[in-house]
């Protein structure tokens, strides 16, 4: 199991500190650093900035939003970043959610699985430098009733194959990930509950006649170092309450539904009810301690090492930590020491 660093969203006034973290992670031997986007900072600019100031660590999008770019634009971006970084780019894709897709990008959220399947097919075709021709339900290239022509990507990526990951939560999307992707980017990954999710990914791979050899399972896991793991959990409550309560509508919140499948149905409903009523403190308090512990790395180095062993045994191949500690630099070092102590590197 390798270590990664997830910086989340950029632009909250922590940019210089984040760059220092990236450089420290590179020195410590972390495999990859990821950046996210929603409706603030975009991941591409951040990753370009990071790649220009590092030399060994991979740079990954977790994720580029499918409704934000045409598949051809995503292929162009992936090829450019891979070339400029010397073959260090990892392409993570996700459909976002209905509120962002329709409210921010003006793209209907209907048929997210079908759209993802077609999108990935076009991206892969473009990165193979084929003349892109596609006739699908959601995408048609070139358009049949105009002057458009089938074109070939003019940039040659540094590698013949750029790793492609999907951020998947629901069962059907997990199967699709196994069918068409090189890796999976989960959130709120619990080693105790991951067996069914990975079985769905394997089923998708089996149906496509693909091997799971080399498939990269890359959860983003909050990391809080301290003597009292219960006190450490409090640092993650705001993050968890936002996702379980506010990421999506009352009717369609994928993270809330995930918590329900993990056995926290009543608690997830309470978090959402309080969050949508603007009782943020109440929502944070309602997040179960057991949920936070199951999906985070909390406490002293020895306890974190034990949890890392559980992640590795559950099938994680790259553990991307997101430091919530008051001293994130020290937390990155502790994570390396914990991984060595766990003996699963």
Secondary structure, DSSP 8 states (H G I E B T S, - for coil): -EEEEE--S--SS-HHHHHHHHHHHHHHT--EEEE--SSSS-HHHHHHHHHHT-SSSEEEES-EEGGGS-HHHHHHHHHHHHHHTTS-EEEEEE---HHHHHHTS----S-HHHHHHHHHHHHHHHHTT----EE-SS-EES-TTSS-------S--SSS---EEE---SHHHHHHHHHH-SEE--BS--TTTHHHHHHHHHHHHHHTT---TT-EE--EEEEEE-S-HHHHHHTTHHHHHIIIIISS-SS--HHHHHHHHTT-HHHHHHHHHHHHTT-HHHHHHHS-HHHHHHTEEEESHHHHHHHHHHHHHTT-SEEEEEE-SSSHHHHHHHHHHHHHHHT--
